[in-house]
């Protein structure tokens, strides 16, 4: 046997060669497919998209509430009540609309990766800190007028939405994050030209949140057409 | 050769059910029906066999006046599933060497 034949024989016996040659066997792993389907059962109704859109849009009322000259405590109550109402409404819709169609499932801890949860947790803390700074008299508040708001705010939304997307394996949330960032920067630009007020945040938030909520509504409509309730 | 394989699990429908139940804490009948694509009768029949073998447990209750059947894999079911997967892995490893 020549050294070439020996080399070929050696290569053919390796696992890498088998993987390359028998690549038709490399289909999606069943566990990954199951995981994908489980995550899909959580967000395919579009309600999470609607909630994300509403949360982003509601954020835009903060500067408007500031301008009313209302008591800070009242402003905070109004703002937080809006958030509470949104969350409760979506949870109710989930129970009434989604669960009868898709069934109930409690995911196990193995389905969600620890890193995704930690990342999501960190982002939530950052968001709450940012929100709290704006709502309450925290040290960061006095700095808000002195630097461009849209970029850090947009980045926070982008990172938060991308984390949610990574957790749920739904890449469209990353796209939503990009949309929010771009619209916020555009809003700030128009504010710098004197066209908009309050750094353009209210309009940009309503617009970007509205787009996301609309996308969620379309998904919801599609979901309702696809899944019927078993009588 | 395949006598050791658990015949309760070694059926595509029941295997698929156990794969789902192994991956979650619990799920209801509607969820399993949707994910497996089985008919109501077919799924009920498989669930009955799995419950008789002690591999799953069923909890029936009502929610908003609608019946709700929650299903959960038992520890015995988890162990049986793991053993089955290991056995299949062993068999197919060997067969793969044969066809390579």
Interface residues (C-beta under 8 A of the other chain):
Chain A: X18 X22 X30 X31 X34 X35 X37 X38 X41 X100 X101 X102 X103 X104 X105 X106 X107 X108 X110 X111 X227 X230
Chain B: X19 X20 X23 X24 X25 X26 X27 X28 X29 X30 X31 X32 X33 X34 X35 X40 X66 X68 X70 X100
